[in-house]
């Protein structure tokens, strides 16, 4: 039997809602789903809530329908950094909210449980994050069928970038420039290997190493928010994704120019000789890598890996049969419907399926490649084909998300 929330202290209900909103935002929930979740929870708590969210903050207006209009209205303005996908803690937040709404946990207990999630990552978790960067770079290199030296170089650079990203969490100055510094280090190491060891597929190795930092998911979420009429949030998220692309491109070009000034000339080749079995092994590695990077709980690793592999395989097989854009559309549709079905029947966040399911399709690498190519050749026309590929991928994914939600509507916002 549900607890009679309207009888609970008005301030306690607001405090729980604010804490819930902060945690959902911090763990990567997009604006349409975040606002929908907050409105649904507020209704069950006996509150009226008008949320307005964007990637860097929230405005939450509360009122009590049991009181006269204007009596006790409260507004909270919250400034927050952009959230990161943390599927494990997102599941914890969802479980805590359900326990409170079903009366298994009091508001004060729920508030304390949410606050307890703010603990920093442990040393083991940081080590796993670093390994995740290396595994993701390895997997992407294998999926692109690069030679073994290229894959090994991407893996090594991925580990170094993982160390930089973990170090940046506790160093504000490094955090501000972490994307540019990571790209500069990645390009510098790759150029030195190509100059002193053996020729490499230079730009592709750099992009494989930087794949985790690519803003493909942010671009996809931005366009999805714009099509959902969340115009301010979508515009802000799109601008953030473009800023990330620029930072990665600037870091890469600084390293390339610096190496050229030092007289270090890389040997570049275009060679992708790997057989089919390497791609299958790489898909398994990449799928596990994203389960690690999205910080999924151990019991969810098989599900996250399966979702990532399914999205890739559907897009690949359907793309070979009917065209790349249709393959991406169909994969996004299948993954979205699967995520909604999982949320509906397992009563857990559908993001556990949806986010990893589209990650290997998002256009992050193509978008950064567009900028790098254009800057290298000082010719905007050189990157036009890659730019059109980015647009086609975005449109295909967003169309798949829209029609996936129509095919099997979500009963839960997360």
N, C-alpha and C positions, 0 to 999 in steps of 0.2 A: 504494500500500500504506500502511495507516495506521501511524502511529508507535506504538511500544509504550509507551503512556503510564504503565502501572503501574511501569515502570522509571524514569520521570522523578522528579525530586525531589518529595517529598510537598508541601513548602512552596510550590514553584513552581506546582503544580497548583491549590492553594488560592488563591494570589495571583491566578492567571488567572481563577478562578471568581468571586472577589470583585470584580475589576475588571469582568468581564462583567456581573455582577448590577447593579453601580452604574450602568453605562451603559444597560442595558435599562430600568432604573427611571427614569433621567433623561429618556429619550426617549419616555415615555408608555405603556409596556407595562402592561397591567392585571395584577392579581395572579394570576388563574388561568393566564394565558399566560406570565407571568414565572416562576412556580414550575414550570410544566411544562417550559419551556425549560431552566431550571437543572438539573432532575432528569435531563433527557435528555442534556445536555452532561456532567454529572457521571458518568453511567453510562459514557459513551464515554471519559472520562478515567481510569476505574478508581477512582472515588471513590464514597462514599456521602454524599449530601447531603440534609439535611432543611431546606428553606427555609420561612420564615414571613415574608410580606411584607405591607405596608400602604402607603397613599399617602405616608407620611412616614418610612418606614424599613424595615429588614429585619433578621432574625435568621437567620444561616446556620450550621448545624451540620454539620461534616465528620468523616468517619472513613474509614480505609483498610481495605477488606475483606481485604487481604493481611496485616494485622497482627492480633494478639490483640485481642479486644473491650476497649475502653477505653484501649488503648495509642495515644497520638497523637491522640486526639479533639481537635477544635478548634472553637470557636464564635466567630463574628464578629457583633457588634452594630453596625449602621450606621444613623446618623441622616441623613436626606436630605430636602430640600424636595420637594414634589409635582412630578412630572415634567411636561414639556411635550411635545406631539407634534412630533417632529422626524423626518420620514420619511427624509430624506437620510442622517442619521447612524445611524438605526436600520438602514438597509440596509448601511451600512459595518460596523456591529457584527456583523450577520448574516454578512457576507462574511468578516470576520476570524475569527469562530468556526468557520465552515466550513473555512477554509484551515488552521486549527490542527488541527481534528479529522481532516482528510484528509491531514495530514502535509506540506502545502505550506508551512507556516510553523511554526517552533518556538514553544514556550510563551513563552519570553522575548521573541521577536519579536512574538508576538500581544499580550502584555501591553503592550509598548511602543507598538504600533499603536493599542491601545485608549486608552492615556494621551494619545496625540497628538490624539485627537478632542476633548479638553477645551479646545481653543483657543476664545477668545471670538469672537463674530460680527465679521466685518469691517465696515468702514464701508459698503461696497456692500450687504452683507446687511442691515444695519440700515435703510438707505434702502429696500430692497425690502420689509422688514417694515412700514415706515410706509405705503408705497404699497399694500401688501396690506390694511391697515386701511381705507384710503380706498376701494379697489376693492370690498371686501366690503360696506361700507355702501352704496355705489352700487348694487351688484347686488341687495342685499336690498330697497332702496327701489324698484328697478325691478320685482322680482318681486311686490311688494305693490301695484304699479301706482299709485304716488304721483305727484302732479303734479311737473313739472320742478323747480320751486323747492324742493319737499320733498326730491327726490333730490339736488339740488345742495347743500342744507344738510346732509343726512346725510353726503355725501361730504366736505365741508369739515370737519365735526366729526370724522369718522372719521380724517382725517389728523392732526388735533390730538391725538386720543386715541392714535394710533400714536406720535407724538412723545413723549407722556407715558409710554407703556409702555416705549419704548426708553430714555428717561432714567431710569426707575425701576430698570432692571437694575443700574446702578452707584451707586444712592443708596438705601441700606437703609431710611431713614426714609420716603422717598416710596414705596418698594416695599410697605411694610406697609399703606399707605392708598391704593394706586394705583387700586383699583377704585372706591372712594368718590370720590376726587378726579376720576377720569375721568368718572364719572356726573354729578358736580356741574358740571364744565366743559361736558359735552354738553348738559345741561338748560339751563344759563345761556345758552349761545350760541343754542340753538334758541328759547328764550323771547324773546331780544332780536330775532332775525330775525322771529318771529311778531308782535312788538309794533311794530317799526319799519319792516318791509319789506312783508310781506303775510301773510295767514292761513296757518297750517300745520296738518297733521294731527299735533298736538303730540306725544302719547305715541308714536305710530308712528314719527315721525322720530327721536326720542330712542332708541327701541329699535333702529332700523335702524343708527344710529351706534354703538351699544354692542354690536352683535351678536356681535363676536368675543369679548367678555368674558363673554357669557352662559354659564352652566354647564350647558347642555343635554347636551353630551357627557359631562360628569362625572356628571350625574344618570343617564344611560343606563348608563354603566359601573358606577355604584354598584348599580343594581337588577340588572344582569346578574351582578355579583359575589355579591349576596345570593342570587340564584336558583342560583348555582353552589356555594352553601354556604361561600363565603368571607365569613363573617358579620362578622368584625372589620374587614376591609378595606372591604367594602361599606358598613358603617355609618359608618366614618370618611370615606369618599369622599362619602357622602350628606350628612354633616354639613358637609363642606367646601363642597359645592355650595350648601347652604342658606345658609351664611355668605356666600358670594359674592353670592347673590341679595339678602341683607339689605344688604350693603355697597353694591350698585348702587342699591337702593331708597332707602337713607338719603342717598346722594349726590344722587340726583335730587330728593328731597323737600327737602333743605337748599337747593338752588338755587331750587326753586319758591317756598318760603317767603321766602327772601331777596329774590327779585325782587318778590314781592308787598309786602314791607315797603318796598321802594324805590319802589313805585308803578308798576312796569312790568307791565302787563296784556297777556298774549299774546292774539292773535286766533286762535281755534281753529275748524277746519272738518273735516268728514269728506267727503273728495272723492277718488275714485280713477279718473281719467278715461282712463288710458293704453290704447292698443290692444294687440292680441296681439303685434305685432312687438317692442314694448318689452320684454315679458316674456321673449321668446326671447333678445334681446340681453343683458338683465340676467342670464339664466341663464349665458350664456357668460362674462360679466364675473365673476360670483360664483364660478364653477367655477375660473377662472384665479386668482382672489384666494385661494382656499383652497389651491391648489397652492403659492402663494407663502408663505402663512402657516404651512403645515405643513412648509415648508422642504424640499420635495421636490427631488430632483436634476432638472436641466434635462431630461434624457432621459425622466423620469417625469411631466413636466407634462401631456402629452396623456392619459396613463393616469389620473392623478389627476382632471383636469378631466372626463374621460369618466365616471369612477365617480361624481363628484358630480352631474353632469347626469343620469346614468341613474337614480340613486336618486330624484332630484326628479321626473323625468318618469314613472317607474313609479308613484310614490305619487300623483302628480297625475292621471294618466289612469285608473288603477285606482280611485282615490278618487271620480272623477266617475261611474264606472260602477257601483261596488258600495259606496260609502261611504268616508269619509276613513280610518277606522281600518283597514279591510281594505287600502286602498291603501298605508298605511304599513307594515302587516305584510308585504304582498307585496314591497314595495321592500326592506325589511330582509332578507327571506329571499333575494331575488335577489342582493343585494350581498354577503351573508355567503357564500353558495355560490360566487359569483364570486371573492371573496377567497381562499377555501379552494382553489379550482381554480387560481388564479394561483400561490399558494404551492406547490401540489403539482407543477405542471408547469413553472413558471419557476424554481422553487427559490429564491425571494426572499420577503421578508415579505409576507404577505397583507394586512397593515395598509395597504399602499400603495393597495389597492382598498377595503378595508373601512371605514377611518376616514373618508376623504372621501365615501364612498358614503352614509353615514348622516348627515353633518353638516347637510344642509339639511332633515332631518326632525326633529332632536332638539328637545326642548321648552323650550329656554332662554328664548326671547323670551316664550312664553306664561307661563312661571313668573314671570318678572320683571313682566310686565304684570299678573298676578294681585295681586302685592304692591303695585304702584304704585296700581292701581285701588282696592284695599281701604283703603290709607292715605289717598289723596286724598278718598275719600267717607266715611272713618271708619265703614265698614260692611263686615264680613266677608262678608255675603251678596252684596255687589257683585262680589266676585271668585270666587264659587263656580263659576260656569259656566266661567271660565278655568281654575280649579283642576281641574275635572273633565276639561277638555281636556288638561291636562298629564298627568294620570293615564292617560287613554286613549292618548295618544301613547306614553308610557313602556311601557305594557303591550303595545302593538302592536309597538314596536321590539324589545323583549326577546323576545316570542314569535317574531318573525321571525328574530332571532339564533339562538334555540334550534333552530327547525326548519330553518334554513339549515345549521346544523352537522350536523343529522341527515340532510339531503338529500345533502350532500357533505361527509363528515367531513374535518377537517383532519389532515394528516400532519405538519404543522409547527406549533409553538405560536405563532410570530410571525405 
